[in-house]
Amino acid sequence: MKLLITLAGLIFILEGLPYAASPESMQRWLRQILEMHPDHLRRVGLLAMVVGFLLCYLAQKSDLFN
């Protein structure tokens, strides 16, 4: 449970960093996202999830990160 809470905290830090560092750029970026086609956003989201799962799997099942 401690690891899960730590990971959630790190996610919040990484998600909040761009908004704190450059809010104007984030507003421009979010406007561009609103103009994107939903299917493209879905593909990008699925790709990000696959890469995330792959990284988690590699970190847990291999010796690459030791």
N, CA, C and O atoms as a Maestro MAE file, in Angstrom:
{
 s_m_m2io_version
 :::
 2.0.0
}

f_m_ct {
 s_m_title
 :::
 protein
 m_atom[264] {
  # First column is atom index #
  i_m_mmod_type
  r_m_x_coord
  r_m_y_coord
  r_m_z_coord
  i_m_residue_number
  s_m_chain_name
  s_m_pdb_residue_name
  s_m_pdb_atom_name
  i_m_atomic_number
  :::
  1 25 0.828 -1.192 0.000 1 A "MET " " N  " 7
  2 3 0.000 0.000 0.000 1 A "MET " " CA " 6
  3 2 0.872 1.254 0.000 1 A "MET " " C  " 6
  4 15 0.524 2.262 -0.615 1 A "MET " " O  " 8
  5 25 2.007 1.182 0.695 2 A "LYS " " N  " 7
  6 3 2.909 2.319 0.756 2 A "LYS " " CA " 6
  7 2 3.427 2.673 -0.638 2 A "LYS " " C  " 6
  8 15 3.528 3.848 -0.991 2 A "LYS " " O  " 8
  9 25 3.756 1.644 -1.428 3 A "LEU " " N  " 7
  10 3 4.243 1.866 -2.789 3 A "LEU " " CA " 6
  11 2 3.153 2.494 -3.649 3 A "LEU " " C  " 6
  12 15 3.436 3.400 -4.433 3 A "LEU " " O  " 8
  13 25 1.924 2.033 -3.518 4 A "LEU " " N  " 7
  14 3 0.814 2.573 -4.295 4 A "LEU " " CA " 6
  15 2 0.594 4.054 -4.000 4 A "LEU " " C  " 6
  16 15 0.402 4.848 -4.921 4 A "LEU " " O  " 8
  17 25 0.620 4.425 -2.738 5 A "ILE " " N  " 7
  18 3 0.437 5.827 -2.359 5 A "ILE " " CA " 6
  19 2 1.604 6.673 -2.852 5 A "ILE " " C  " 6
  20 15 1.405 7.805 -3.292 5 A "ILE " " O  " 8
  21 25 2.817 6.136 -2.782 6 A "THR " " N  " 7
  22 3 3.983 6.845 -3.288 6 A "THR " " CA " 6
  23 2 3.866 7.073 -4.791 6 A "THR " " C  " 6
  24 15 4.159 8.164 -5.281 6 A "THR " " O  " 8
  25 25 3.437 6.045 -5.523 7 A "LEU " " N  " 7
  26 3 3.263 6.187 -6.969 7 A "LEU " " CA " 6
  27 2 2.180 7.208 -7.308 7 A "LEU " " C  " 6
  28 15 2.339 7.995 -8.241 7 A "LEU " " O  " 8
  29 25 1.092 7.199 -6.563 8 A "ALA " " N  " 7
  30 3 0.035 8.184 -6.786 8 A "ALA " " CA " 6
  31 2 0.564 9.595 -6.547 8 A "ALA " " C  " 6
  32 15 0.246 10.513 -7.303 8 A "ALA " " O  " 8
  33 25 1.364 9.772 -5.506 9 A "GLY " " N  " 7
  34 3 1.971 11.077 -5.247 9 A "GLY " " CA " 6
  35 2 2.886 11.517 -6.371 9 A "GLY " " C  " 6
  36 15 2.873 12.685 -6.760 9 A "GLY " " O  " 8
  37 25 3.681 10.596 -6.897 10 A "LEU " " N  " 7
  38 3 4.564 10.931 -8.018 10 A "LEU " " CA " 6
  39 2 3.770 11.306 -9.262 10 A "LEU " " C  " 6
  40 15 4.169 12.207 -10.000 10 A "LEU " " O  " 8
  41 25 2.664 10.637 -9.500 11 A "ILE " " N  " 7
  42 3 1.812 10.979 -10.642 11 A "ILE " " CA " 6
  43 2 1.279 12.394 -10.492 11 A "ILE " " C  " 6
  44 15 1.279 13.160 -11.456 11 A "ILE " " O  " 8
  45 25 0.825 12.752 -9.293 12 A "PHE " " N  " 7
  46 3 0.334 14.107 -9.064 12 A "PHE " " CA " 6
  47 2 1.438 15.143 -9.287 12 A "PHE " " C  " 6
  48 15 1.186 16.207 -9.854 12 A "PHE " " O  " 8
  49 25 2.637 14.840 -8.850 13 A "ILE " " N  " 7
  50 3 3.766 15.756 -9.050 13 A "ILE " " CA " 6
  51 2 4.035 15.937 -10.541 13 A "ILE " " C  " 6
  52 15 4.160 17.063 -11.023 13 A "ILE " " O  " 8
  53 25 4.123 14.831 -11.264 14 A "LEU " " N  " 7
  54 3 4.420 14.911 -12.695 14 A "LEU " " CA " 6
  55 2 3.289 15.566 -13.486 14 A "LEU " " C  " 6
  56 15 3.551 16.279 -14.455 14 A "LEU " " O  " 8
  57 25 2.056 15.339 -13.094 15 A "GLU " " N  " 7
  58 3 0.926 15.962 -13.775 15 A "GLU " " CA " 6
  59 2 0.851 17.460 -13.483 15 A "GLU " " C  " 6
  60 15 0.473 18.239 -14.357 15 A "GLU " " O  " 8
  61 25 1.199 17.862 -12.294 16 A "GLY " " N  " 7
  62 3 1.088 19.272 -11.921 16 A "GLY " " CA " 6
  63 2 2.263 20.130 -12.353 16 A "GLY " " C  " 6
  64 15 2.138 21.350 -12.451 16 A "GLY " " O  " 8
  65 25 3.392 19.508 -12.611 17 A "LEU " " N  " 7
  66 3 4.605 20.250 -12.950 17 A "LEU " " CA " 6
  67 2 4.446 21.177 -14.162 17 A "LEU " " C  " 6
  68 15 4.824 22.344 -14.060 17 A "LEU " " O  " 8
  69 25 3.911 20.724 -15.298 18 A "PRO " " N  " 7
  70 3 3.782 21.637 -16.439 18 A "PRO " " CA " 6
  71 2 2.858 22.822 -16.164 18 A "PRO " " C  " 6
  72 15 3.103 23.923 -16.657 18 A "PRO " " O  " 8
  73 25 1.799 22.608 -15.383 19 A "TYR " " N  " 7
  74 3 0.878 23.696 -15.066 19 A "TYR " " CA " 6
  75 2 1.543 24.743 -14.181 19 A "TYR " " C  " 6
  76 15 1.294 25.938 -14.338 19 A "TYR " " O  " 8
  77 25 2.375 24.308 -13.268 20 A "ALA " " N  " 7
  78 3 3.062 25.240 -12.376 20 A "ALA " " CA " 6
  79 2 4.217 25.946 -13.087 20 A "ALA " " C  " 6
  80 15 4.465 27.129 -12.853 20 A "ALA " " O  " 8
  81 25 4.917 25.223 -13.949 21 A "ALA " " N  " 7
  82 3 6.100 25.780 -14.602 21 A "ALA " " CA " 6
  83 2 5.734 26.728 -15.740 21 A "ALA " " C  " 6
  84 15 6.410 27.738 -15.937 21 A "ALA " " O  " 8
  85 25 4.688 26.426 -16.482 22 A "SER " " N  " 7
  86 3 4.351 27.243 -17.651 22 A "SER " " CA " 6
  87 2 2.848 27.184 -17.930 22 A "SER " " C  " 6
  88 15 2.419 26.493 -18.854 22 A "SER " " O  " 8
  89 25 2.052 27.897 -17.145 23 A "PRO " " N  " 7
  90 3 0.596 27.814 -17.318 23 A "PRO " " CA " 6
  91 2 0.112 28.330 -18.678 23 A "PRO " " C  " 6
  92 15 -0.859 27.802 -19.221 23 A "PRO " " O  " 8
  93 25 0.769 29.349 -19.233 24 A "GLU " " N  " 7
  94 3 0.349 29.872 -20.533 24 A "GLU " " CA " 6
  95 2 0.530 28.833 -21.636 24 A "GLU " " C  " 6
  96 15 -0.333 28.675 -22.500 24 A "GLU " " O  " 8
  97 25 1.653 28.129 -21.598 25 A "SER " " N  " 7
  98 3 1.893 27.081 -22.592 25 A "SER " " CA " 6
  99 2 0.876 25.953 -22.444 25 A "SER " " C  " 6
  100 15 0.410 25.403 -23.442 25 A "SER " " O  " 8
  101 25 0.535 25.612 -21.226 26 A "MET " " N  " 7
  102 3 -0.448 24.552 -21.007 26 A "MET " " CA " 6
  103 2 -1.812 24.966 -21.541 26 A "MET " " C  " 6
  104 15 -2.535 24.131 -22.084 26 A "MET " " O  " 8
  105 25 -2.180 26.241 -21.400 27 A "GLN " " N  " 7
  106 3 -3.459 26.695 -21.942 27 A "GLN " " CA " 6
  107 2 -3.485 26.578 -23.458 27 A "GLN " " C  " 6
  108 15 -4.487 26.152 -24.033 27 A "GLN " " O  " 8
  109 25 -2.380 26.957 -24.112 28 A "ARG " " N  " 7
  110 3 -2.305 26.817 -25.572 28 A "ARG " " CA " 6
  111 2 -2.397 25.347 -25.977 28 A "ARG " " C  " 6
  112 15 -3.091 24.997 -26.932 28 A "ARG " " O  " 8
  113 25 -1.690 24.498 -25.244 29 A "TRP " " N  " 7
  114 3 -1.675 23.070 -25.538 29 A "TRP " " CA " 6
  115 2 -3.069 22.458 -25.369 29 A "TRP " " C  " 6
  116 15 -3.502 21.643 -26.184 29 A "TRP " " O  " 8
  117 25 -3.765 22.863 -24.301 30 A "LEU " " N  " 7
  118 3 -5.106 22.336 -24.058 30 A "LEU " " CA " 6
  119 2 -6.088 22.801 -25.132 30 A "LEU " " C  " 6
  120 15 -6.994 22.052 -25.498 30 A "LEU " " O  " 8
  121 25 -5.923 24.035 -25.648 31 A "ARG " " N  " 7
  122 3 -6.764 24.491 -26.757 31 A "ARG " " CA " 6
  123 2 -6.540 23.631 -27.998 31 A "ARG " " C  " 6
  124 15 -7.485 23.311 -28.719 31 A "ARG " " O  " 8
  125 25 -5.282 23.259 -28.242 32 A "GLN " " N  " 7
  126 3 -4.981 22.405 -29.393 32 A "GLN " " CA " 6
  127 2 -5.614 21.022 -29.221 32 A "GLN " " C  " 6
  128 15 -6.095 20.437 -30.191 32 A "GLN " " O  " 8
  129 25 -5.617 20.507 -28.009 33 A "ILE " " N  " 7
  130 3 -6.234 19.201 -27.747 33 A "ILE " " CA " 6
  131 2 -7.734 19.256 -28.025 33 A "ILE " " C  " 6
  132 15 -8.300 18.306 -28.566 33 A "ILE " " O  " 8
  133 25 -8.382 20.369 -27.657 34 A "LEU " " N  " 7
  134 3 -9.811 20.498 -27.903 34 A "LEU " " CA " 6
  135 2 -10.137 20.446 -29.392 34 A "LEU " " C  " 6
  136 15 -11.234 20.030 -29.765 34 A "LEU " " O  " 8
  137 25 -9.211 20.859 -30.241 35 A "GLU " " N  " 7
  138 3 -9.436 20.870 -31.681 35 A "GLU " " CA " 6
  139 2 -9.131 19.523 -32.340 35 A "GLU " " C  " 6
  140 15 -9.470 19.322 -33.507 35 A "GLU " " O  " 8
  141 25 -8.499 18.603 -31.617 36 A "MET " " N  " 7
  142 3 -8.137 17.311 -32.199 36 A "MET " " CA " 6
  143 2 -9.362 16.408 -32.315 36 A "MET " " C  " 6
  144 15 -10.307 16.515 -31.533 36 A "MET " " O  " 8
  145 25 -9.329 15.528 -33.294 37 A "HIS " " N  " 7
  146 3 -10.409 14.555 -33.488 37 A "HIS " " CA " 6
  147 2 -10.374 13.532 -32.357 37 A "HIS " " C  " 6
  148 15 -9.295 13.081 -31.973 37 A "HIS " " O  " 8
  149 25 -11.537 13.158 -31.814 38 A "PRO " " N  " 7
  150 3 -11.574 12.206 -30.699 38 A "PRO " " CA " 6
  151 2 -10.885 10.876 -30.990 38 A "PRO " " C  " 6
  152 15 -10.279 10.288 -30.095 38 A "PRO " " O  " 8
  153 25 -10.971 10.391 -32.234 39 A "ASP " " N  " 7
  154 3 -10.316 9.121 -32.557 39 A "ASP " " CA " 6
  155 2 -8.801 9.218 -32.426 39 A "ASP " " C  " 6
  156 15 -8.146 8.270 -31.993 39 A "ASP " " O  " 8
  157 25 -8.249 10.365 -32.800 40 A "HIS " " N  " 7
  158 3 -6.802 10.564 -32.670 40 A "HIS " " CA " 6
  159 2 -6.406 10.592 -31.192 40 A "HIS " " C  " 6
  160 15 -5.407 9.989 -30.797 40 A "HIS " " O  " 8
  161 25 -7.191 11.291 -30.389 41 A "LEU " " N  " 7
  162 3 -6.916 11.329 -28.945 41 A "LEU " " CA " 6
  163 2 -6.995 9.932 -28.339 41 A "LEU " " C  " 6
  164 15 -6.184 9.570 -27.487 41 A "LEU " " O  " 8
  165 25 -7.976 9.151 -28.782 42 A "ARG " " N  " 7
  166 3 -8.128 7.782 -28.269 42 A "ARG " " CA " 6
  167 2 -6.896 6.936 -28.613 42 A "ARG " " C  " 6
  168 15 -6.401 6.185 -27.771 42 A "ARG " " O  " 8
  169 25 -6.407 7.059 -29.840 43 A "ARG " " N  " 7
  170 3 -5.221 6.299 -30.246 43 A "ARG " " CA " 6
  171 2 -3.997 6.705 -29.443 43 A "ARG " " C  " 6
  172 15 -3.209 5.856 -29.027 43 A "ARG " " O  " 8
  173 25 -3.840 7.999 -29.229 44 A "VAL " " N  " 7
  174 3 -2.700 8.480 -28.444 44 A "VAL " " CA " 6
  175 2 -2.797 7.961 -27.010 44 A "VAL " " C  " 6
  176 15 -1.798 7.532 -26.434 44 A "VAL " " O  " 8
  177 25 -4.002 8.002 -26.434 45 A "GLY " " N  " 7
  178 3 -4.204 7.493 -25.080 45 A "GLY " " CA " 6
  179 2 -3.921 6.010 -24.967 45 A "GLY " " C  " 6
  180 15 -3.283 5.567 -24.012 45 A "GLY " " O  " 8
  181 25 -4.391 5.235 -25.939 46 A "LEU " " N  " 7
  182 3 -4.136 3.796 -25.920 46 A "LEU " " CA " 6
  183 2 -2.650 3.493 -26.081 46 A "LEU " " C  " 6
  184 15 -2.123 2.593 -25.427 46 A "LEU " " O  " 8
  185 25 -1.974 4.244 -26.951 47 A "LEU " " N  " 7
  186 3 -0.534 4.060 -27.120 47 A "LEU " " CA " 6
  187 2 0.204 4.365 -25.818 47 A "LEU " " C  " 6
  188 15 1.115 3.631 -25.434 47 A "LEU " " O  " 8
  189 25 -0.185 5.446 -25.138 48 A "ALA " " N  " 7
  190 3 0.444 5.789 -23.868 48 A "ALA " " CA " 6
  191 2 0.224 4.687 -22.831 48 A "ALA " " C  " 6
  192 15 1.127 4.367 -22.059 48 A "ALA " " O  " 8
  193 25 -0.979 4.109 -22.817 49 A "MET " " N  " 7
  194 3 -1.260 3.033 -21.873 49 A "MET " " CA " 6
  195 2 -0.412 1.806 -22.167 49 A "MET " " C  " 6
  196 15 0.120 1.186 -21.247 49 A "MET " " O  " 8
  197 25 -0.280 1.449 -23.444 50 A "VAL " " N  " 7
  198 3 0.519 0.280 -23.816 50 A "VAL " " CA " 6
  199 2 1.976 0.496 -23.419 50 A "VAL " " C  " 6
  200 15 2.611 -0.406 -22.872 50 A "VAL " " O  " 8
  201 25 2.505 1.680 -23.690 51 A "VAL " " N  " 7
  202 3 3.889 1.975 -23.308 51 A "VAL " " CA " 6
  203 2 4.041 1.919 -21.793 51 A "VAL " " C  " 6
  204 15 5.036 1.395 -21.291 51 A "VAL " " O  " 8
  205 25 3.068 2.453 -21.062 52 A "GLY " " N  " 7
  206 3 3.115 2.404 -19.605 52 A "GLY " " CA " 6
  207 2 3.084 0.990 -19.066 52 A "GLY " " C  " 6
  208 15 3.855 0.643 -18.172 52 A "GLY " " O  " 8
  209 25 2.185 0.164 -19.612 53 A "PHE " " N  " 7
  210 3 2.129 -1.232 -19.179 53 A "PHE " " CA " 6
  211 2 3.426 -1.967 -19.510 53 A "PHE " " C  " 6
  212 15 3.907 -2.776 -18.716 53 A "PHE " " O  " 8
  213 25 3.986 -1.685 -20.681 54 A "LEU " " N  " 7
  214 3 5.239 -2.318 -21.081 54 A "LEU " " CA " 6
  215 2 6.375 -1.929 -20.127 54 A "LEU " " C  " 6
  216 15 7.171 -2.778 -19.727 54 A "LEU " " O  " 8
  217 25 6.445 -0.652 -19.769 55 A "LEU " " N  " 7
  218 3 7.468 -0.216 -18.822 55 A "LEU " " CA " 6
  219 2 7.293 -0.874 -17.453 55 A "LEU " " C  " 6
  220 15 8.266 -1.307 -16.835 55 A "LEU " " O  " 8
  221 25 6.049 -0.945 -16.988 56 A "CYS " " N  " 7
  222 3 5.782 -1.613 -15.702 56 A "CYS " " CA " 6
  223 2 6.184 -3.078 -15.763 56 A "CYS " " C  " 6
  224 15 6.807 -3.591 -14.834 56 A "CYS " " O  " 8
  225 25 5.835 -3.748 -16.844 57 A "TYR " " N  " 7
  226 3 6.183 -5.160 -16.995 57 A "TYR " " CA " 6
  227 2 7.698 -5.350 -17.008 57 A "TYR " " C  " 6
  228 15 8.229 -6.210 -16.306 57 A "TYR " " O  " 8
  229 25 8.391 -4.540 -17.813 58 A "LEU " " N  " 7
  230 3 9.846 -4.656 -17.888 58 A "LEU " " CA " 6
  231 2 10.507 -4.368 -16.543 58 A "LEU " " C  " 6
  232 15 11.477 -5.027 -16.168 58 A "LEU " " O  " 8
  233 25 9.985 -3.391 -15.825 59 A "ALA " " N  " 7
  234 3 10.568 -3.047 -14.525 59 A "ALA " " CA " 6
  235 2 10.387 -4.177 -13.515 59 A "ALA " " C  " 6
  236 15 11.250 -4.394 -12.664 59 A "ALA " " O  " 8
  237 25 9.275 -4.892 -13.607 60 A "GLN " " N  " 7
  238 3 8.988 -5.937 -12.626 60 A "GLN " " CA " 6
  239 2 9.556 -7.301 -13.007 60 A "GLN " " C  " 6
  240 15 9.968 -8.058 -12.128 60 A "GLN " " O  " 8
  241 25 9.584 -7.627 -14.288 61 A "LYS " " N  " 7
  242 3 9.910 -8.980 -14.720 61 A "LYS " " CA " 6
  243 2 11.311 -9.146 -15.291 61 A "LYS " " C  " 6
  244 15 11.726 -10.272 -15.565 61 A "LYS " " O  " 8
  245 25 12.037 -8.076 -15.474 62 A "SER " " N  " 7
  246 3 13.364 -8.213 -16.063 62 A "SER " " CA " 6
  247 2 14.415 -7.587 -15.149 62 A "SER " " C  " 6
  248 15 14.093 -6.945 -14.149 62 A "SER " " O  " 8
  249 25 15.649 -7.786 -15.509 63 A "ASP " " N  " 7
  250 3 16.756 -7.222 -14.745 63 A "ASP " " CA " 6
  251 2 17.302 -5.963 -15.399 63 A "ASP " " C  " 6
  252 15 18.415 -5.540 -15.088 63 A "ASP " " O  " 8
  253 25 16.540 -5.359 -16.296 64 A "LEU " " N  " 7
  254 3 17.025 -4.176 -17.005 64 A "LEU " " CA " 6
  255 2 17.266 -2.975 -16.092 64 A "LEU " " C  " 6
  256 15 18.175 -2.180 -16.331 64 A "LEU " " O  " 8
  257 25 16.457 -2.847 -15.056 65 A "PHE " " N  " 7
  258 3 16.524 -1.671 -14.199 65 A "PHE " " CA " 6
  259 2 17.197 -1.919 -12.861 65 A "PHE " " C  " 6
  260 15 17.022 -1.127 -11.935 65 A "PHE " " O  " 8
  261 25 17.941 -2.967 -12.736 66 A "ASN " " N  " 7
  262 3 18.649 -3.264 -11.484 66 A "ASN " " CA " 6
  263 2 20.046 -2.715 -11.497 66 A "ASN " " C  " 6
  264 15 20.781 -2.875 -10.522 66 A "ASN " " O  " 8
  :::
 }
 m_bond[263] {
  # First column is bond index #
  i_m_from
  i_m_to
  i_m_order
  :::
  1 1 2 1
  2 2 3 1
  3 3 4 2
  4 3 5 1
  5 5 6 1
  6 6 7 1
  7 7 8 2
  8 7 9 1
  9 9 10 1
  10 10 11 1
  11 11 12 2
  12 11 13 1
  13 13 14 1
  14 14 15 1
  15 15 16 2
  16 15 17 1
  17 17 18 1
  18 18 19 1
  19 19 20 2
  20 19 21 1
  21 21 22 1
  22 22 23 1
  23 23 24 2
  24 23 25 1
  25 25 26 1
  26 26 27 1
  27 27 28 2
  28 27 29 1
  29 29 30 1
  30 30 31 1
  31 31 32 2
  32 31 33 1
  33 33 34 1
  34 34 35 1
  35 35 36 2
  36 35 37 1
  37 37 38 1
  38 38 39 1
  39 39 40 2
  40 39 41 1
  41 41 42 1
  42 42 43 1
  43 43 44 2
  44 43 45 1
  45 45 46 1
  46 46 47 1
  47 47 48 2
  48 47 49 1
  49 49 50 1
  50 50 51 1
  51 51 52 2
  52 51 53 1
  53 53 54 1
  54 54 55 1
  55 55 56 2
  56 55 57 1
  57 57 58 1
  58 58 59 1
  59 59 60 2
  60 59 61 1
  61 61 62 1
  62 62 63 1
  63 63 64 2
  64 63 65 1
  65 65 66 1
  66 66 67 1
  67 67 68 2
  68 67 69 1
  69 69 70 1
  70 70 71 1
  71 71 72 2
  72 71 73 1
  73 73 74 1
  74 74 75 1
  75 75 76 2
  76 75 77 1
  77 77 78 1
  78 78 79 1
  79 79 80 2
  80 79 81 1
  81 81 82 1
  82 82 83 1
  83 83 84 2
  84 83 85 1
  85 85 86 1
  86 86 87 1
  87 87 88 2
  88 87 89 1
  89 89 90 1
  90 90 91 1
  91 91 92 2
  92 91 93 1
  93 93 94 1
  94 94 95 1
  95 95 96 2
  96 95 97 1
  97 97 98 1
  98 98 99 1
  99 99 100 2
  100 99 101 1
  101 101 102 1
  102 102 103 1
  103 103 104 2
  104 103 105 1
  105 105 106 1
  106 106 107 1
  107 107 108 2
  108 107 109 1
  109 109 110 1
  110 110 111 1
  111 111 112 2
  112 111 113 1
  113 113 114 1
  114 114 115 1
  115 115 116 2
  116 115 117 1
  117 117 118 1
  118 118 119 1
  119 119 120 2
  120 119 121 1
  121 121 122 1
  122 122 123 1
  123 123 124 2
  124 123 125 1
  125 125 126 1
  126 126 127 1
  127 127 128 2
  128 127 129 1
  129 129 130 1
  130 130 131 1
  131 131 132 2
  132 131 133 1
  133 133 134 1
  134 134 135 1
  135 135 136 2
  136 135 137 1
  137 137 138 1
  138 138 139 1
  139 139 140 2
  140 139 141 1
  141 141 142 1
  142 142 143 1
  143 143 144 2
  144 143 145 1
  145 145 146 1
  146 146 147 1
  147 147 148 2
  148 147 149 1
  149 149 150 1
  150 150 151 1
  151 151 152 2
  152 151 153 1
  153 153 154 1
  154 154 155 1
  155 155 156 2
  156 155 157 1
  157 157 158 1
  158 158 159 1
  159 159 160 2
  160 159 161 1
  161 161 162 1
  162 162 163 1
  163 163 164 2
  164 163 165 1
  165 165 166 1
  166 166 167 1
  167 167 168 2
  168 167 169 1
  169 169 170 1
  170 170 171 1
  171 171 172 2
  172 171 173 1
  173 173 174 1
  174 174 175 1
  175 175 176 2
  176 175 177 1
  177 177 178 1
  178 178 179 1
  179 179 180 2
  180 179 181 1
  181 181 182 1
  182 182 183 1
  183 183 184 2
  184 183 185 1
  185 185 186 1
  186 186 187 1
  187 187 188 2
  188 187 189 1
  189 189 190 1
  190 190 191 1
  191 191 192 2
  192 191 193 1
  193 193 194 1
  194 194 195 1
  195 195 196 2
  196 195 197 1
  197 197 198 1
  198 198 199 1
  199 199 200 2
  200 199 201 1
  201 201 202 1
  202 202 203 1
  203 203 204 2
  204 203 205 1
  205 205 206 1
  206 206 207 1
  207 207 208 2
  208 207 209 1
  209 209 210 1
  210 210 211 1
  211 211 212 2
  212 211 213 1
  213 213 214 1
  214 214 215 1
  215 215 216 2
  216 215 217 1
  217 217 218 1
  218 218 219 1
  219 219 220 2
  220 219 221 1
  221 221 222 1
  222 222 223 1
  223 223 224 2
  224 223 225 1
  225 225 226 1
  226 226 227 1
  227 227 228 2
  228 227 229 1
  229 229 230 1
  230 230 231 1
  231 231 232 2
  232 231 233 1
  233 233 234 1
  234 234 235 1
  235 235 236 2
  236 235 237 1
  237 237 238 1
  238 238 239 1
  239 239 240 2
  240 239 241 1
  241 241 242 1
  242 242 243 1
  243 243 244 2
  244 243 245 1
  245 245 246 1
  246 246 247 1
  247 247 248 2
  248 247 249 1
  249 249 250 1
  250 250 251 1
  251 251 252 2
  252 251 253 1
  253 253 254 1
  254 254 255 1
  255 255 256 2
  256 255 257 1
  257 257 258 1
  258 258 259 1
  259 259 260 2
  260 259 261 1
  261 261 262 1
  262 262 263 1
  263 263 264 2
  :::
 }
}
